[in-house]
Amino acid sequence: MGVPKRKVSKMRLRTRKAANRWHAPSLGKCQECGTPVRSHTACPACGSYRNRQVLDVTPA
């Protein structure tokens, strides 16, 4: 069984834990309508992705 040779310092422990913290999703603008959209996702407002109409968005 593996046993630590030395005590892990607070700095090393916190640095390791900091890699798993939550990050807010980065938002870009839709090139067609300008609404904020997550990257690599079709725009829910106009239905376009990479200057192509991908989704049929009709007002309900």
C-alpha positions in Angstrom: 0.0 0.0 0.0 1.3 3.4 -0.9 2.1 5.6 2.0 3.2 9.3 1.7 6.8 9.9 2.4 6.2 13.5 3.5 3.4 15.8 4.5 1.8 17.5 1.6 2.2 21.2 2.0 -0.9 23.5 2.0 0.3 25.3 -1.2 0.7 22.0 -3.1 -2.7 20.8 -1.9 -4.5 24.0 -2.7 -2.8 24.2 -6.2 -4.1 20.7 -6.9 -7.6 21.4 -5.7 -7.7 24.7 -7.7 -7.7 22.8 -11.0 -11.1 21.4 -10.2 -12.9 24.6 -9.4 -16.0 25.8 -11.3 -15.6 28.1 -14.2 -18.4 30.2 -15.7 -19.1 29.2 -19.3 -17.6 31.6 -21.8 -20.1 33.2 -24.1 -19.6 34.6 -27.6 -21.9 36.6 -29.8 -24.0 35.1 -32.5 -22.8 36.3 -35.9 -26.3 36.6 -37.2 -28.4 38.2 -34.4 -25.8 39.1 -31.8 -27.3 37.3 -28.8 -24.8 35.7 -26.3 -24.3 32.0 -27.2 -22.0 29.3 -25.9 -19.3 28.3 -28.3 -19.8 25.3 -30.6 -23.6 25.6 -30.1 -26.4 26.6 -32.5 -28.0 30.0 -31.5 -31.4 29.4 -29.8 -32.7 32.7 -30.9 -32.2 32.5 -34.6 -31.1 28.9 -35.2 -27.9 29.6 -37.0 -24.5 28.0 -36.6 -21.4 29.1 -38.5 -23.5 31.3 -40.8 -25.8 28.5 -41.8 -29.5 28.0 -40.8 -29.4 24.8 -38.8 -32.5 24.9 -36.6 -36.0 25.9 -37.5 -37.0 28.5 -34.9 -40.6 29.5 -35.1 -42.3 31.8 -32.5 -44.7 29.8 -30.3 
